[in-house]
């Protein structure tokens, strides 16, 4: 009788292992935390280096290697009065891409003298093609797509910024 019970338990355990090991893995989703805008400073755009203000933005700064590489990735969007200012150690050619960026942007390339040098308007979400500054620059301002045209920003306009 002991032998029969023992064999029964072995059979039940073996059967259970087979049933549970064949179970399909449930799909795992990775939840990303919503990244909120942090108002770290203010940026003003002036008409061709004059005192005439074209517009103002609340900005976040991207200065560290991590901040520069991440930029506005994994965000759902931002308000039209918000932007991100990238500050590089020196003036040189730079290229940006839209990897993991979920909303379209205008990318404004700015020279060391704080004058707008070139634009990449309507950069498309999730596009990994390089978007070159075309000329050496020190700063990049990213804002919502369409704002550069809507605000009448032009090459030669100047900026100033400060920290909160």
Buried (B, 14 or more C-beta within 10 A) or exposed (E): EEEEEEEEEEEEEEEEEEEEEEEEEEEEEEEEEEEEBEEBBBBBBBBEEEEEEBBEBBBBBBEEEEBBEBBBBEBEEBEBBBBBBBBBEEBEEBEBBBEBBEBBBBBBBBBBEBBBBBBBBEBEEEEEEEBEBBBBBBBBBBBBBBBBEEBEBEBEBBBEBEEE
